[in-house]
Amino acid sequence: MIKQFLRTFLLLTFIFLVGCSKDDDPQNTPNPIPSNRLSTGDSAADFLSDELFSSLVIEVVYVEGYQPSQQSLDNLVSFINTRCHKSGGVELNMRSIAEPGDGDYDIQEIDDIEQDIRSQFNTENRLALFAMFINGKWHEDTDNSVVLGVAYRNTSFVIFEETLQRFSDQATEPDRVVMETTVFNHEFGHLLGLVDLGTDMQSDHLDTENGHHCDVEDCLMNYRVEAGISIGNISGGDVPQLDSQCIADLQANGGK
């Protein structure tokens, strides 16, 4: 069961990187403040260090009825504080929205929704992360595989919360907080440039067959996490952690 619904949700993260133009910036943000319209991994150092941004605001936008659990969001903040230098703190800015579409989404539709509703952008000393929790499903979901989350742009990720809730918290399914935390942390890990996606590797641990994932089996960034293989007893409450090589990469790029 876990293998079915987790198999593809992260593989699809990387299909859309080439479509993210560095010149597509509706903010007209003056230099040297980076745009929020760059490619995934381009703001890795900005997240990790406090050289340019000493604080972070997470704009959490959710479709009514699909609010992520507070514990999972707190776990994401804890993950950020563990790996990123943000002396000014991490702030959660939450609000609900009406259903923005018919329930089947591709990446262009997700990006269009963000452009319509995003309100937090990078400013002097403060970096902005956009996290959307949406109804419906990925437009290419099948009976055997579904997408739970996609990291796109340099400061954006989307979680298909309706799908995630559908496959969690039943007797034979993973605990929802564990499942949410795993997905949130993995997607944010890609925004941090893991692996070899804006944060250089200090040693060779890239799984070349599975695209921007770690070749250590029990690492949070291993592709096997998406297949439910390395999670093992996910229903018992264990969230995969970063292995030492991923941590070394982050530290070399300004992180903890």
SELOZA-89670 format. One record per residue (C-alpha): residue number from 1; residue in three letters; x, y, z. Coordinates in Angstrom, 2 decimals, decimal comma, always signed. Each point is the difference from the previous one (the first is absolute). Example, Ala and Ser with C-alpha at 12.3 -4.5 7.8 and 13.67 -1.06 7.14 Angstrom:
<sites>
[site 1; ala; [+12,30; -4,50; +7,80]] [site 2; ser; [+1,37; +3,44; -0,66]] 
</sites>
This chain:
<sites>
[site 1; met; [+0,00; +0,00; +0,00]] [site 2; ile; [+2,69; +2,52; +0,97]] [site 3; lys; [+1,98; -0,98; -3,09]] [site 4; gln; [-3,02; +0,75; -2,19]] [site 5; phe; [-0,81; +3,48; +1,17]] [site 6; leu; [+3,50; +1,29; +0,65]] [site 7; arg; [+1,77; -1,31; -3,07]] [site 8; thr; [-0,09; +3,09; -2,22]] [site 9; phe; [-0,71; +3,07; +2,08]] [site 10; leu; [+3,60; +1,16; +0,08]] [site 11; leu; [+1,20; -1,20; -3,38]] [site 12; leu; [-2,34; +2,49; -1,61]] [site 13; thr; [+1,56; +2,82; +2,00]] [site 14; phe; [+2,80; +0,36; -2,52]] [site 15; ile; [-1,84; -0,14; -3,31]] [site 16; phe; [-0,86; +3,68; +0,13]] [site 17; leu; [+3,24; +1,67; +0,93]] [site 18; val; [+0,83; +1,04; -3,56]] [site 19; gly; [-3,31; +1,82; -0,25]] [site 20; cys; [+0,84; +2,46; +2,78]] [site 21; ser; [+1,35; +3,15; -1,61]] [site 22; lys; [+2,43; +2,16; +1,94]] [site 23; asp; [-1,42; +3,04; -1,79]] [site 24; asp; [-3,65; -0,67; +0,85]] [site 25; asp; [-0,35; +2,36; +2,97]] [site 26; pro; [-3,31; +1,83; +0,51]] [site 27; gln; [+1,33; +1,52; +3,23]] [site 28; asn; [+2,42; +2,38; -1,72]] [site 29; thr; [+2,21; -0,70; +2,97]] [site 30; pro; [+3,02; +2,31; +0,07]] [site 31; asn; [+3,46; -1,48; +0,21]] [site 32; pro; [+1,59; -1,43; +2,02]] [site 33; ile; [-3,12; -1,64; +1,47]] [site 34; pro; [-0,51; -3,29; -1,89]] [site 35; ser; [-3,27; -0,65; -1,76]] [site 36; asn; [-2,50; -2,64; +1,11]] [site 37; arg; [-0,34; -1,08; -3,65]] [site 38; leu; [+3,25; -1,92; -0,46]] [site 39; ser; [+0,62; -3,73; -0,42]] [site 40; thr; [-0,06; -2,61; +2,74]] [site 41; gly; [+3,24; +0,09; +1,98]] [site 42; asp; [+0,99; +3,52; -1,08]] [site 43; ser; [-0,68; +1,38; +3,50]] [site 44; ala; [+1,66; -2,84; +1,90]] [site 45; ala; [+2,73; +2,19; +1,50]] [site 46; asp; [-2,55; +2,67; +0,89]] [site 47; phe; [-1,98; -2,53; +2,04]] [site 48; leu; [+3,08; -1,51; +1,61]] [site 49; ser; [+1,96; +3,09; +1,03]] [site 50; asp; [-0,93; +3,33; +1,54]] [site 51; glu; [+2,40; +1,99; -2,16]] [site 52; leu; [-2,83; +1,60; -1,98]] [site 53; phe; [-3,13; -1,08; +1,87]] [site 54; ser; [-0,03; -0,27; +3,80]] [site 55; ser; [-3,66; -1,02; +0,26]] [site 56; leu; [-2,52; -2,13; -1,88]] [site 57; val; [-3,75; +0,26; -0,46]] [site 58; ile; [-1,91; -3,08; -1,14]] [site 59; glu; [-3,20; +0,94; -1,77]] [site 60; val; [-2,25; -3,01; +0,60]] [site 61; val; [-3,02; +0,09; -2,31]] [site 62; tyr; [-2,52; -2,83; +0,18]] [site 63; val; [-3,28; -0,81; -1,67]] [site 64; glu; [-2,81; +0,02; +2,53]] [site 65; gly; [-0,34; -3,49; +1,45]] [site 66; tyr; [+3,59; -0,98; -0,77]] [site 67; gln; [+2,00; +1,80; +2,66]] [site 68; pro; [+3,26; -1,79; +0,88]] [site 69; ser; [+0,40; -1,05; +3,61]] [site 70; gln; [+1,64; +2,54; +2,28]] [site 71; gln; [+2,40; -2,66; +1,27]] [site 72; ser; [+1,24; -0,68; -3,54]] [site 73; leu; [+0,57; +3,72; -0,59]] [site 74; asp; [+1,79; +0,26; +3,34]] [site 75; asn; [+2,17; -2,94; -1,08]] [site 76; leu; [+0,89; +1,81; -3,22]] [site 77; val; [+0,98; +3,11; +1,97]] [site 78; ser; [+2,12; -2,19; +2,27]] [site 79; phe; [+1,69; -1,54; -3,05]] [site 80; ile; [+0,72; +3,48; -1,36]] [site 81; asn; [+1,42; +1,19; +3,31]] [site 82; thr; [+2,20; -3,09; +0,19]] [site 83; arg; [+1,58; +0,53; -3,43]] [site 84; cys; [-0,34; +3,73; -0,77]] [site 85; his; [+1,46; +3,12; +1,57]] [site 86; lys; [-2,94; +2,32; +0,60]] [site 87; ser; [+0,88; +2,06; +3,07]] [site 88; gly; [-3,07; +2,18; -0,53]] [site 89; gly; [-2,29; -3,01; +0,27]] [site 90; val; [-2,49; -1,93; -2,13]] [site 91; glu; [-3,57; +1,28; -0,23]] [site 92; leu; [-3,09; -1,87; -1,17]] [site 93; asn; [-2,56; +2,08; -1,89]] [site 94; met; [-3,14; -2,07; -0,59]] [site 95; arg; [-3,26; +0,52; -1,82]] [site 96; ser; [-2,65; -2,03; -1,80]] [site 97; ile; [-1,24; +0,41; -3,56]] [site 98; ala; [-2,95; -1,28; -2,01]] [site 99; glu; [+0,57; -2,88; -2,39]] [site 100; pro; [+1,99; +1,55; -2,87]] [site 101; gly; [-0,69; -2,63; -2,66]] [site 102; asp; [-1,87; -3,09; -1,09]] [site 103; gly; [+2,16; -2,38; +2,01]] [site 104; asp; [+2,55; -1,20; -2,61]] [site 105; tyr; [+3,16; +2,13; -0,13]] [site 106; asp; [+3,14; +0,19; -2,11]] [site 107; ile; [+3,03; +2,09; +0,89]] [site 108; gln; [-1,01; +2,95; -2,18]] [site 109; glu; [-3,35; +0,21; +1,78]] [site 110; ile; [+1,72; -0,17; +3,38]] [site 111; asp; [+2,40; +2,77; -1,00]] [site 112; asp; [-2,88; +2,13; -1,32]] [site 113; ile; [-1,87; -0,39; +3,30]] [site 114; glu; [+3,09; +1,08; +1,91]] [site 115; gln; [+0,35; +3,13; -2,11]] [site 116; asp; [-3,64; +0,89; +0,71]] [site 117; ile; [+0,07; -0,49; +3,78]] [site 118; arg; [+3,56; +0,28; +1,29]] [site 119; ser; [+0,40; +2,97; +2,33]] [site 120; gln; [+3,42; -0,55; +1,65]] [site 121; phe; [+3,15; +0,74; -2,00]] [site 122; asn; [+3,67; +0,39; +0,78]] [site 123; thr; [+0,77; +3,33; +1,63]] [site 124; glu; [+3,04; +1,48; +1,67]] [site 125; asn; [+1,22; -2,49; +2,63]] [site 126; arg; [-3,06; -2,29; -0,36]] [site 127; leu; [-0,33; -3,01; -2,31]] [site 128; ala; [-3,49; -1,20; -0,98]] [site 129; leu; [-1,05; -3,62; -0,54]] [site 130; phe; [-3,34; -0,80; -1,66]] [site 131; ala; [-1,59; -3,31; +1,07]] [site 132; met; [-3,39; -0,87; -1,50]] [site 133; phe; [-2,20; -2,86; +1,18]] [site 134; ile; [-2,54; -0,74; -2,64]] [site 135; asn; [-3,10; -2,02; -0,72]] [site 136; gly; [-0,23; -2,53; -2,78]] [site 137; lys; [+2,92; -1,83; -1,50]] [site 138; trp; [+2,85; +0,02; -2,47]] [site 139; his; [-1,39; -0,26; -3,53]] [site 140; glu; [+2,01; -3,14; -0,80]] [site 141; asp; [-0,90; -2,00; +3,13]] [site 142; thr; [-0,93; -3,61; -0,66]] [site 143; asp; [-1,41; -2,86; +2,04]] [site 144; asn; [+3,55; -1,16; +0,69]] [site 145; ser; [+1,90; +3,22; +0,62]] [site 146; val; [-0,80; +3,51; +1,15]] [site 147; val; [+1,83; +3,27; +0,57]] [site 148; leu; [+0,03; +1,39; +3,55]] [site 149; gly; [+2,23; +3,04; -0,42]] [site 150; val; [+2,06; +2,00; -2,48]] [site 151; ala; [+2,81; +2,48; +0,69]] [site 152; tyr; [-0,01; +2,59; -2,77]] [site 153; arg; [+1,51; +3,44; -0,40]] [site 154; asn; [+2,66; +1,03; +2,50]] [site 155; thr; [-2,28; +0,75; +2,96]] [site 156; ser; [-3,15; -2,00; -0,71]] [site 157; phe; [-1,45; -3,42; +0,58]] [site 158; val; [-3,48; -1,48; -0,28]] [site 159; ile; [-1,48; -2,89; +1,97]] [site 160; phe; [-2,99; -1,93; -1,32]] [site 161; glu; [-1,55; -0,12; +3,45]] [site 162; glu; [-3,24; -1,66; -1,08]] [site 163; thr; [+1,98; -2,92; -1,42]] [site 164; leu; [+2,25; -0,14; +3,05]] [site 165; gln; [-2,97; -0,08; +2,36]] [site 166; arg; [-1,64; -2,71; -2,09]] [site 167; phe; [+2,97; -2,31; +0,59]] [site 168; ser; [+0,66; +0,62; +3,68]] [site 169; asp; [-1,39; -0,60; +3,49]] [site 170; gln; [-1,98; -3,14; -0,78]] [site 171; ala; [+0,78; -3,23; +1,84]] [site 172; thr; [+2,36; -1,35; -2,67]] [site 173; glu; [+1,39; +3,38; -1,13]] [site 174; pro; [+2,76; +2,36; +1,18]] [site 175; asp; [-0,49; +2,52; +2,79]] [site 176; arg; [-0,94; +3,30; -1,63]] [site 177; val; [+2,48; +2,16; +1,93]] [site 178; val; [+2,84; -2,39; -0,87]] [site 179; met; [-1,04; -0,08; -3,64]] [site 180; glu; [-0,45; +3,79; -0,24]] [site 181; thr; [+3,28; +0,68; +1,75]] [site 182; thr; [+1,85; -2,40; -2,31]] [site 183; val; [-1,44; +1,65; -3,12]] [site 184; phe; [+0,45; +3,58; +1,27]] [site 185; asn; [+3,62; -0,58; +1,04]] [site 186; his; [+0,91; -1,80; -3,21]] [site 187; glu; [-1,44; +2,73; -2,20]] [site 188; phe; [+1,69; +2,71; +2,05]] [site 189; gly; [+3,23; -2,00; -0,28]] [site 190; his; [-0,15; +0,51; -3,75]] [site 191; leu; [-0,46; +3,75; +0,50]] [site 192; leu; [+3,21; -0,22; +2,05]] [site 193; gly; [+1,66; -1,32; -3,15]] [site 194; leu; [+0,18; -3,67; +0,94]] [site 195; val; [+1,30; -1,99; -1,68]] [site 196; asp; [+2,27; +1,79; -2,46]] [site 197; leu; [-2,86; +2,39; -0,82]] [site 198; gly; [+1,59; +3,30; +0,99]] [site 199; thr; [+2,01; -1,32; +2,95]] [site 200; asp; [+3,22; -1,64; -1,12]] [site 201; met; [+0,79; -3,50; +1,20]] [site 202; gln; [+3,04; -0,33; +2,25]] [site 203; ser; [+0,16; -3,70; -0,85]] [site 204; asp; [-1,65; -2,03; -2,72]] [site 205; his; [-3,36; -1,21; +1,31]] [site 206; leu; [-2,24; +0,86; -2,94]] [site 207; asp; [-2,35; -2,76; -1,11]] [site 208; thr; [+0,38; +0,63; -3,72]] [site 209; glu; [-2,70; -2,50; -0,94]] [site 210; asn; [-2,67; +1,75; +2,05]] [site 211; gly; [+0,76; +3,68; -0,50]] [site 212; his; [+1,19; +2,37; +2,74]] [site 213; his; [-0,37; -2,53; +2,80]] [site 214; cys; [+2,46; -1,39; +2,51]] [site 215; asp; [+1,38; -3,51; -0,47]] [site 216; val; [-0,05; -0,71; +3,76]] [site 217; glu; [-3,00; -2,26; +0,50]] [site 218; asp; [-1,34; +1,37; +3,28]] [site 219; cys; [+0,62; +3,69; -0,75]] [site 220; leu; [-2,93; +2,42; -0,17]] [site 221; met; [+1,12; +0,90; -3,52]] [site 222; asn; [+0,17; -3,57; -1,33]] [site 223; tyr; [-2,46; -0,85; -2,76]] [site 224; arg; [-1,00; -3,06; +2,04]] [site 225; val; [-1,73; +2,31; +2,46]] [site 226; glu; [-2,52; +0,79; -2,72]] [site 227; ala; [-0,51; -3,73; -0,58]] [site 228; gly; [-0,53; -0,66; +3,70]] [site 229; ile; [+2,93; -2,42; +0,10]] [site 230; ser; [+2,36; +1,84; +2,32]] [site 231; ile; [-2,79; +1,32; +2,22]] [site 232; gly; [-0,48; -3,49; +1,36]] [site 233; asn; [-2,20; +0,57; +3,04]] [site 234; ile; [-1,34; +3,37; -1,10]] [site 235; ser; [-3,31; -0,91; +1,62]] [site 236; gly; [+1,90; -0,29; +3,27]] [site 237; gly; [+1,07; +3,62; -0,12]] [site 238; asp; [+3,53; +0,19; -1,46]] [site 239; val; [+0,83; +2,81; -2,41]] [site 240; pro; [+3,11; -0,62; -2,17]] [site 241; gln; [+2,97; +2,25; +0,80]] [site 242; leu; [+2,74; +1,48; -2,17]] [site 243; asp; [+3,14; -2,10; -0,21]] [site 244; ser; [+3,46; +1,39; +0,78]] [site 245; gln; [+0,86; +0,72; -3,64]] [site 246; cys; [-3,10; +2,12; -0,57]] [site 247; ile; [+0,70; +1,86; +3,23]] [site 248; ala; [+3,60; +0,62; -1,11]] [site 249; asp; [-1,29; +1,46; -3,27]] [site 250; leu; [-2,29; +2,41; +1,85]] [site 251; gln; [+2,73; +1,06; +2,39]] [site 252; ala; [+2,38; +0,74; -2,86]] [site 253; asn; [-2,68; +2,26; -1,55]] [site 254; gly; [-0,49; +2,06; +3,15]] [site 255; gly; [-2,35; -2,23; +2,00]] [site 256; lys; [+0,28; -1,76; +3,33]] 
</sites>
